[in-house]
Amino acid sequence: MTRSAIAAVAFLMTFGPGAGAQVSYSVTGGFTWAGPGGWGGPPGVALDVSMGARQVTRTAWRLEAYVSWFDLSQPSGFAGVLCMQDPPPGTCCGVCATGSTTAPVWLAGVAANEIFGLTKRTDPLGLYVIGGAELGYLDRPSNSVSPWLYQGGKAGVSGGLGITWHERGHAHPFVLEARYHRLLGADSPSWYLPVMFGVQF
């Protein structure tokens, strides 16, 4: 966890814009769902800090560091099941799980994104699409149902929608964003979906 946080800070310091550039910063937090195995259960928690170019035209870029905690349900207690011919739909035959166990998972990483605005910069309500590439570090306890799946970095891609707006009496705009993340080559969890709310500076 500590190494991932240090890597995220180094990433932003190395590839971030210089002091003279027109930049914006945002801090967001919210809930996240993951799967396979986590969808339908209680949501996890997600935090995100980012910096990027101010959106003068319809396009802009953004660098971010994120961390997320959530629970993942995995099958357990496997046993052999002998089924009759033409079993009913949904019936498990062969090696089947007799139960499930929930294990905590955390994910940390960095991402580079491109933003395309769908509204004018002067509109009171801004709508945008966002997509990019990321490098995440996924971990879960060694006593979980399945042993550690993959260590080190895991590449991924993401895409989603966001809105920004100003509230009367607040100098900085608020941000609401939902984004689907896919971890390439991962088994479980292979995707997660955070819904984030925060402030842009």
C-alpha positions in Angstrom: 0.0 0.0 0.0 2.8 2.4 1.0 4.8 1.6 -2.2 1.7 2.2 -4.3 1.1 5.6 -2.7 4.7 6.7 -3.2 4.5 5.5 -6.9 1.3 7.5 -7.4 2.9 10.7 -6.0 6.0 10.2 -8.1 3.9 9.7 -11.2 2.1 13.0 -10.7 5.3 14.9 -9.9 7.1 13.5 -12.9 4.4 13.8 -15.6 2.3 16.6 -14.2 2.4 20.1 -15.8 4.8 22.7 -14.8 4.1 25.5 -12.3 3.3 28.0 -15.1 0.7 25.8 -16.8 -3.1 26.3 -16.4 -4.0 23.3 -14.3 -7.0 22.1 -12.3 -7.1 19.8 -9.3 -9.9 17.6 -8.0 -10.5 15.5 -4.9 -13.4 12.9 -5.1 -14.7 10.1 -3.1 -17.6 7.7 -3.4 -18.7 4.1 -3.7 -17.5 1.3 -6.0 -18.7 -2.1 -7.2 -16.5 -4.8 -8.5 -16.8 -8.2 -10.2 -17.1 -11.0 -10.9 -18.1 -11.8 -7.4 -18.8 -8.4 -5.9 -21.7 -7.2 -7.9 -24.9 -7.2 -5.9 -23.1 -7.0 -2.5 -22.5 -3.9 -0.4 -20.5 -1.3 -2.3 -16.9 -0.5 -1.4 -15.2 2.9 -0.9 -13.1 4.8 -3.4 -10.9 7.9 -3.2 -9.3 9.8 -6.0 -7.0 12.8 -6.4 -6.2 14.3 -9.8 -4.6 17.1 -11.7 -5.0 18.2 -15.3 -5.1 20.9 -17.9 -8.0 23.4 -17.6 -10.6 22.7 -20.3 -10.2 25.7 -22.6 -11.4 23.8 -25.6 -13.6 20.7 -25.7 -10.6 18.4 -24.9 -8.3 18.2 -21.9 -6.2 15.7 -20.1 -6.0 14.4 -16.5 -3.6 12.5 -14.4 -4.9 10.8 -11.3 -4.0 8.5 -8.3 -6.7 6.4 -6.8 -7.3 3.8 -4.1 -10.4 1.6 -3.4 -11.5 -1.0 -0.9 -14.3 -3.5 -1.5 -15.4 -7.0 -0.6 -15.3 -9.9 -3.2 -17.4 -13.0 -2.9 -15.7 -16.2 -4.1 -17.0 -19.8 -4.3 -15.8 -22.3 -1.7 -16.2 -25.9 -0.5 -16.0 -27.5 -3.9 -17.5 -31.0 -4.3 -18.3 -33.4 -7.2 -22.0 -33.4 -8.3 -23.5 -36.2 -10.5 -26.4 -34.9 -12.5 -29.1 -36.7 -14.4 -29.4 -36.4 -18.2 -30.7 -33.0 -19.3 -30.6 -31.3 -15.9 -32.7 -28.2 -15.3 -31.3 -24.8 -16.4 -28.9 -23.4 -13.8 -28.0 -26.8 -12.3 -24.3 -27.3 -11.6 -22.8 -30.6 -12.7 -19.3 -31.9 -12.1 -17.1 -29.9 -9.7 -19.5 -27.4 -7.9 -19.1 -24.9 -5.1 -21.1 -25.7 -1.9 -20.8 -22.2 -0.5 -19.1 -18.8 -0.8 -16.8 -16.7 1.2 -16.3 -12.9 1.2 -12.7 -11.5 1.2 -11.6 -7.9 1.4 -9.7 -6.4 -1.5 -7.9 -3.2 -2.1 -6.8 -1.6 -5.3 -4.4 1.4 -5.8 -3.0 2.8 -9.0 -2.4 5.7 -11.4 -4.1 6.7 -14.6 -3.8 9.0 -17.6 -7.0 10.2 -19.2 -8.4 12.2 -22.0 -11.5 14.3 -21.5 -13.9 15.5 -24.2 -16.5 18.1 -23.2 -20.1 17.6 -24.6 -21.2 21.1 -23.5 -19.7 24.6 -23.8 -17.2 25.7 -21.2 -19.5 28.6 -20.3 -22.6 26.4 -19.7 -23.7 26.3 -16.0 -23.9 22.5 -16.2 -20.9 20.7 -17.9 -21.1 17.2 -19.3 -18.1 15.3 -20.5 -16.9 11.8 -21.4 -13.6 10.5 -20.1 -11.3 7.5 -21.1 -7.8 6.4 -20.6 -5.2 3.9 -19.5 -4.1 2.9 -16.0 -1.7 0.8 -14.0 -3.2 -0.7 -10.9 -1.9 -2.8 -8.0 -4.5 -5.3 -6.7 -4.2 -7.2 -3.4 -6.2 -9.3 -1.0 -5.3 -11.3 2.1 -3.5 -14.6 1.8 -6.2 -16.3 3.8 -8.9 -15.4 1.3 -10.7 -18.2 -0.5 -8.4 -18.0 -3.5 -4.7 -17.3 -2.9 -3.2 -14.2 -4.3 -4.1 -13.9 -7.9 -1.6 -11.4 -9.3 1.1 -9.3 -7.8 2.7 -6.1 -9.1 1.1 -3.8 -11.7 -1.9 -4.7 -13.9 -2.7 -2.6 -16.9 -6.2 -1.5 -17.5 -8.5 0.8 -19.5 -11.5 2.9 -18.4 -14.3 5.0 -19.7 -17.2 6.9 -18.3 -19.3 10.1 -18.0 -19.1 13.1 -15.7 -20.9 16.3 -14.9 -19.7 19.6 -13.3 -21.7 22.4 -11.9 -21.5 25.5 -9.7 -23.6 26.0 -6.6 -24.4 29.5 -5.5 -22.0 30.7 -2.8 -19.3 28.2 -3.7 -16.2 29.3 -5.7 -15.3 25.9 -6.9 -17.3 23.6 -9.1 -18.6 20.2 -8.0 -17.9 17.0 -9.9 -20.0 13.8 -10.2 -18.5 11.0 -12.3 -19.1 7.3 -13.0 -16.5 5.3 -14.8 -16.1 1.6 -15.8 -12.6 0.2 -15.3 -11.4 -3.0 -16.9 -8.2 -4.8 -15.6 -6.6 -6.5 -18.7 -5.8 -10.2 -18.2 -7.2 -10.3 -14.7 -9.4 -13.1 -13.3 -11.4 -11.8 -10.4 -12.0 -9.0 -9.9 -11.6 -8.0 -13.5 -13.7 -4.9 -13.4 -14.8 -2.2 -11.0 -17.3 0.7 -11.3 -16.8 3.7 -9.0 -19.3 6.5 -8.7 -17.5 9.6 -7.3 -18.5 13.0 -6.0 -16.1 15.8 -5.2 -14.7 19.3 -5.8 -12.6 20.8 -8.5 -10.1 23.6 -7.8 
